[in-house]
Amino acid sequence: MLSADDELPSRPHRILVAGVSGAGKSTLCRRITAATGIPYTELDGLYHGPGWTPQPDFAQTVERITARPDWVAEWQYRSVRPMLLERADLLVWLDLPFRTTLRQVVRRTLRRRMRREVLWNTNTEPPLRTFFTDRDHIVRWAIRTRHKYRTLIADLERQPDAPVLVRLRSRREVRRWLAGPLTRAVR
């Protein structure tokens, strides 16, 4: 596993960003796109249909996108995670402290709800009271699943055909990696 300062072995073309809810996956994907010119596809926008219903053609859409030679996406959604991993040549793990990710997911959820921000396919954050009534409310989900990537990444490290893995543990490391190893690898 590489750190924020380790050089990448080659120029990446198919990049995944992993991390718990609120870690900043989408933000990092956009920053990777800005640094590399590789197109980013936000999987949440493909997955969530109107009324937060899953899109029936989600897996086929992800399959088409990841068949391209260059792409950036989040490593999420159990149904497509193996396909994404099989096609990626770099996986960046945002392993930020839980207090950081919890603060970020709460802040983001409150902002989206208060501003009534339209998200994917006309969806908006549900009323705040659903924190108490919906087991899968995004904040409760973030708390419940905060350790899942530790297991997924540990399993991944044992696979001989796994993509290059970079672990970033802070916002400072993210900035250093973007300005250093990633920038040098794409030049």
Protein Blocks (a to p, Z undefined) as FASTA:
>chain_A
ZZfklccfbdcfbdcdeddehilmmmmmmmmmmmnopacddfklmmmcghhiacfklmmm
mmmmmmpmbdcdddehjklmmmmmmmpcbdcdddbdfklmmmmmmmmmmmmmmnopacee
hiacddfklmmmmmklfklmmmmmmmmmmmmmmmmmmpmkbccddddfbfklmmmmmmmm
mmmmmZZ
